[in-house]
Every structure is written in C-alpha cells, then in structure tokens.
C-alpha cells in the first residue's frame, strides 16, 4: 500500500528536529531567567506553554493535511470496516452519542495502525536503498560498514573505533567541549535561532558545550573540533550527497565515518568502517594531544 512517501518521512524527521530545537530554546530561556524572579518565571512558563502548543498545533495540521492526500483516501473504507469490528462487542446499552464517539475513536485508531504499518515498510525500503548505496561507495574504498550502537553516542563511538589507541567516549566529549569553548569565535557564528539574524548568545553556546559533555548527539561542529584535536581529516560518507571531508588542512589519512538517515527510528546515525578484506592493514591513527 503506497501510503508513506519520502516527503512524509522528511516531514516527520523535520518535526522531531523542530521539537529538539524548541526544547533547546526553552532551556536557554529558563537559564536566562533567575529562579528568584517569580514574576518573570511565571511569564516564562506561559511563553513555554504557548510555544509548545503552537508547534503541536502546526505539526498536527501538517499531518492532517498529509493524511487528506488522494493517495490515502482508500484508507477510509478499510478503516471503517475494521472499526466496525471493534464495535460489535460493545455493550448494547450504550447511547447513540457514545456509540458515535466510540466509532470515531475506533476509526482513528485503525487508521493510524494502517499508516504506521505502511511507514515501517517504507522505512525499511529506505534503509535498504541507503545501505546499498553506502556499500557501493565504501567498496570503491576497499571498506565496509561497521555497526555502532545507537545509544546517543554513535558519532563519538565511531571516532573511538577508528583510533588504534585507547580513549573513552567521555574523554572525546570533554575534549570536544573544551576545544569549542576555547575557540568560541570559530563556532559561535554557526549557531542561530529559527528567526533570521537572531543569533544565540554566549551563554547559549556555553550551555551547548555543557550538553556535549552530558551526552547530546554529535554533528558536524563536533567533528570539526575533533579534527583539530586529532589533527587529522575526518570524512563522512553518505548516500544522497557527496562525501564531506572535515579538516582537509591536515595531511594524514582521514578517519572515515558513515552517516545514515534511516538507520534508526528516532533519527540519524553514525557508523564506523573496517577493511573490506579480512586482515587488511589500516593506516596510522593520529595521536590525541
């Protein structure tokens, strides 16, 4: 059943990203208001509730608009038939109004079940296509993908896996945050809010660095910092875009990561790589200063 489209997947992923960005914005607002200022804290709670409600309403409207597309219209008859099955065992003493409410709830539940099933099937297809493209790219480099646990530390674990010396994920996180804080001017310009020209403050940036230590997901900014710390290039292989090379100024064999959009249900994921042929000798890894 052709229900979930690539556009739908992108919309859902955008929703998740916007929710994370909103939570970061809310945390920044909370940090900017002293706990002792009860009046401002009260107004802050109202503003937070309004922001969350506005986003939830907008996301819901976008989902409803998607579900109203012609390609989903054939769900109506299917979900209606399935919903009737749920009502067959309802007690006979229910009022007509209650029966209508139960029927609407059953229709909505069945509809979401069918859409969720279709989305899982389509996501599996996207994953398979993405992995096939990645495999072809890596094969040309005499490499293959090496799975990294999807535990929120995948980017740092993938870097850790590429190094021949022992280093902990916690150490990589701390060194990354420390480097970014010591080179604020190199990173702060890349931070911005959703409103054009509205940049994050210095305190926002410091909070972001604190989150790196505490376990936030890593991305290109953290990779940039790590390339300087390790003094080596880091290349990121991806299926739908050219390979990104960070730290090209360093003349060493790059560390290679794989960026996947559809590997995990909750979002993006980084994997490591290994030689395609068993026993192949890798390059010399950089030293951690």
C-alpha positions as CSV (number, residue, x, y, z in Angstrom):
1,X,0.0,0.0,0.0
2,X,1.6,3.3,-1.2
3,X,0.9,5.4,1.9
4,X,4.1,6.9,3.4
5,X,6.0,8.9,0.9
6,X,9.6,10.3,1.1
7,X,8.0,13.7,1.7
8,X,6.1,12.2,4.7
9,X,9.3,10.8,6.2
10,X,11.1,14.1,5.7
11,X,8.2,15.9,7.4
12,X,8.3,13.5,10.4
13,X,12.0,13.9,10.7
14,X,11.6,17.7,10.5
15,X,9.0,17.6,13.3
16,X,11.5,15.7,15.5
17,X,14.2,18.2,14.7
18,X,12.0,21.2,15.4
19,X,10.9,19.6,18.7
20,X,14.6,19.3,19.8
21,X,15.3,22.8,18.7
22,X,12.4,24.1,20.6
23,X,13.5,22.3,23.8
24,X,16.9,23.8,23.4
25,X,15.4,27.2,23.0
26,X,13.2,26.6,26.1
27,X,16.2,25.5,28.1
28,X,18.0,28.7,27.1
29,X,15.0,30.8,28.1
30,X,14.9,29.0,31.5
31,X,18.6,29.6,32.1
32,X,18.2,33.3,31.3
33,X,15.6,33.9,34.0
34,X,16.7,33.9,37.6
35,X,14.7,31.5,39.8
36,X,14.3,34.2,42.4
37,X,12.3,36.4,39.9
38,X,8.9,34.8,40.3
39,X,7.1,37.3,38.0
40,X,9.4,36.5,35.1
41,X,9.4,32.8,35.8
42,X,5.6,32.8,35.7
43,X,5.6,34.6,32.4
44,X,8.3,32.2,31.2
45,X,6.0,29.2,31.9
46,X,3.2,30.9,29.9
47,X,5.5,31.6,27.0
48,X,6.8,28.0,27.0
49,X,3.3,26.6,27.1
50,X,2.3,28.9,24.2
51,X,5.4,27.8,22.1
52,X,4.7,24.1,22.7
53,X,1.1,24.5,21.9
54,X,1.7,26.4,18.7
55,X,4.2,23.8,17.5
56,X,1.9,20.9,18.4
57,X,-1.0,22.5,16.5
58,X,1.2,23.2,13.4
59,X,2.5,19.7,13.4
60,X,-0.9,18.2,13.7
61,X,-2.2,20.4,10.9
62,X,0.6,19.2,8.6
63,X,-0.1,15.6,9.5
64,X,-3.8,16.0,8.8
65,X,-3.0,17.7,5.5
66,X,-0.8,14.8,4.5
67,X,-3.5,12.2,5.5
68,X,-6.0,14.0,3.3
69,X,-4.0,13.4,0.2
70,X,-5.8,11.4,-2.5
71,X,-3.3,8.5,-2.2
72,X,-4.6,8.0,1.4
73,X,-8.3,8.1,0.5
74,X,-8.6,4.4,0.1
75,X,-7.9,4.0,3.8
76,X,-11.3,5.4,4.6
77,X,-13.2,2.3,3.5
78,X,-10.6,-0.1,5.0
79,X,-10.5,1.6,8.4
80,X,-14.3,1.9,8.5
81,X,-14.7,-1.8,8.0
82,X,-12.1,-2.6,10.6
83,X,-13.6,-0.1,13.1
84,X,-17.0,-1.8,12.8
85,X,-15.3,-5.0,14.1
86,X,-14.3,-3.1,17.3
87,X,-17.9,-2.1,17.9
88,X,-19.5,-5.5,17.5
89,X,-18.7,-6.4,21.1
90,X,-19.8,-3.1,22.6
91,X,-22.5,-3.3,25.4
92,X,-26.0,-2.8,23.9
93,X,-26.9,-0.2,26.5
94,X,-24.6,2.4,25.1
95,X,-26.3,5.6,23.9
96,X,-26.2,6.6,20.2
97,X,-23.9,9.5,21.1
98,X,-21.5,7.2,22.9
99,X,-21.6,4.7,20.0
100,X,-20.7,7.5,17.6
101,X,-17.8,8.6,19.8
102,X,-16.6,5.0,20.1
103,X,-16.8,4.6,16.4
104,X,-14.8,7.7,15.7
105,X,-12.2,6.6,18.1
106,X,-12.0,3.2,16.5
107,X,-11.7,4.7,13.0
108,X,-8.9,7.0,14.2
109,X,-7.1,4.1,15.9
110,X,-7.4,1.8,12.9
111,X,-6.3,4.5,10.5
112,X,-3.1,5.2,12.5
113,X,-2.4,1.5,12.8
114,X,-2.5,1.1,9.0
115,X,-0.4,4.2,8.4
116,X,2.1,3.1,11.0
117,X,2.5,-0.3,9.3
118,X,2.9,1.3,5.9
119,X,5.5,3.7,7.3
120,X,7.5,0.9,8.8
121,X,7.5,-0.9,5.4
122,X,8.6,2.2,3.6
123,X,11.3,3.0,6.2
124,X,12.7,-0.5,5.7
125,X,12.9,0.2,1.9
126,X,14.6,3.5,2.5
127,X,17.1,1.8,4.8
128,X,17.8,-1.0,2.3
129,X,18.4,1.5,-0.6
130,X,20.6,3.7,1.6
131,X,22.7,0.8,2.8
132,X,23.1,-0.4,-0.8
133,X,24.4,3.0,-2.0
134,X,26.7,3.3,1.0
135,X,28.1,-0.2,0.4
136,X,28.9,0.7,-3.2
137,X,30.7,3.8,-2.1
138,X,32.7,2.0,0.6
139,X,33.6,-0.9,-1.7
140,X,35.4,1.5,-4.0
141,X,37.5,2.5,-1.0
142,X,38.0,-1.2,-0.1
143,X,35.9,-0.7,3.0
144,X,32.7,-1.9,4.5
145,X,30.4,-0.6,7.2
146,X,30.9,-1.5,10.8
147,X,27.9,-1.2,13.1
148,X,28.0,1.2,16.1
149,X,25.4,1.0,18.8
150,X,22.6,3.5,18.5
151,X,22.9,4.8,22.1
152,X,23.2,8.6,21.5
153,X,27.0,8.4,21.5
154,X,27.3,6.9,18.0
155,X,29.3,9.7,16.4
156,X,31.9,9.7,19.2
157,X,31.9,5.9,19.3
158,X,32.6,5.8,15.6
159,X,35.6,8.1,16.1
160,X,36.7,6.0,19.0
161,X,36.5,2.9,16.8
162,X,38.8,4.4,14.2
163,X,41.6,5.1,16.7
164,X,44.3,2.5,17.5
165,X,45.0,3.8,21.0
166,X,42.6,3.6,23.9
167,X,40.4,6.6,24.6
168,X,36.9,6.8,26.2
169,X,33.9,8.4,24.7
170,X,33.7,10.6,27.8
171,X,37.2,11.8,27.1
172,X,36.3,12.6,23.5
173,X,33.3,14.5,24.6
174,X,35.1,16.5,27.2
175,X,38.0,17.4,24.8
176,X,35.5,18.4,22.2
177,X,33.6,20.7,24.5
178,X,36.8,22.2,25.9
179,X,38.2,22.9,22.4
180,X,35.0,24.6,21.3
181,X,34.9,26.8,24.4
182,X,38.5,27.8,23.8
183,X,37.8,28.7,20.2
184,X,34.4,30.3,20.5
185,X,34.9,32.6,17.6
186,X,35.3,29.6,15.3
187,X,32.0,28.0,16.2
188,X,29.6,30.7,17.6
189,X,28.8,32.2,14.1
190,X,27.3,28.8,13.1
191,X,24.7,28.9,15.9
192,X,21.4,30.7,15.0
193,X,17.7,30.6,16.0
194,X,14.9,30.0,13.6
195,X,14.4,33.7,13.1
196,X,16.8,35.2,10.5
197,X,19.6,37.2,12.1
198,X,18.7,36.1,15.6
199,X,21.9,34.5,16.9
200,X,22.5,32.6,20.1
201,X,24.2,34.3,23.0
202,X,27.5,33.4,24.6
203,X,25.6,31.7,27.4
204,X,23.6,29.6,24.9
205,X,26.8,28.4,23.3
206,X,28.3,27.5,26.7
207,X,25.1,25.6,27.5
208,X,25.5,23.8,24.2
209,X,29.1,22.8,25.1
210,X,27.9,21.6,28.5
211,X,25.4,19.4,26.8
212,X,28.2,17.8,24.7
213,X,29.8,16.6,27.9
214,X,26.5,15.4,29.3
215,X,25.7,13.3,26.2
216,X,24.0,15.3,23.4
217,X,24.1,14.0,19.9
218,X,27.2,14.9,17.8
219,X,27.2,16.6,14.4
220,X,29.4,18.5,12.0
221,X,30.5,21.1,14.6
222,X,31.8,18.4,16.9
223,X,33.5,16.7,14.1
224,X,35.2,19.9,13.2
225,X,36.5,20.2,16.8
226,X,37.6,16.6,16.8
227,X,39.5,17.0,13.5
228,X,41.6,19.8,15.2
229,X,42.0,17.9,18.4
230,X,43.2,14.8,16.5
231,X,45.0,16.9,13.8
232,X,43.6,14.6,11.1
233,X,40.9,14.8,8.4
234,X,37.5,13.2,9.1
235,X,35.5,12.1,6.1
236,X,31.8,11.4,6.3
237,X,30.3,9.1,3.7
238,X,26.6,9.5,2.9
239,X,24.2,8.0,0.4
240,X,22.4,11.0,-1.1
241,X,25.2,13.6,-1.0
242,X,28.9,13.8,-1.8
243,X,31.4,12.7,0.9
244,X,32.2,15.5,3.3
245,X,35.8,16.0,4.4
246,X,36.4,18.0,7.5
247,X,39.9,19.1,8.4
248,X,41.4,18.9,4.9
249,X,44.3,21.1,6.1
250,X,45.8,18.1,7.9
251,X,48.0,15.8,5.7
252,X,47.1,12.5,7.3
253,X,45.0,9.5,6.3
254,X,41.4,10.5,7.2
255,X,39.2,8.8,9.7
256,X,36.1,7.5,7.9
257,X,32.5,7.7,9.3
258,X,29.2,6.7,7.7
259,X,26.2,9.0,8.1
260,X,22.8,7.2,7.8
261,X,19.5,9.0,7.7
262,X,17.2,5.9,8.0
263,X,19.2,3.5,10.2
264,X,17.2,4.3,13.4
265,X,13.6,5.0,14.1
266,X,14.5,8.1,16.2
267,X,16.8,9.8,13.7
268,X,20.2,10.0,12.1
269,X,23.0,7.6,13.0
270,X,26.8,7.3,12.5
271,X,28.6,4.0,11.8
272,X,32.3,3.2,11.6
273,X,34.1,1.3,8.8
274,X,36.6,-1.5,8.5
275,X,38.7,-3.0,5.7
276,X,36.7,-5.0,3.2
277,X,39.1,-7.8,3.2
278,X,39.8,-9.6,6.5
279,X,43.3,-8.8,7.8
280,X,43.8,-5.7,5.8
281,X,46.2,-3.3,7.4
282,X,44.8,0.1,8.2
283,X,46.5,3.5,8.2
284,X,48.3,5.0,11.2
285,X,45.9,6.7,13.5
286,X,46.5,10.1,14.9
287,X,47.7,10.8,18.4
288,X,45.4,12.5,20.9
289,X,47.2,15.6,22.3
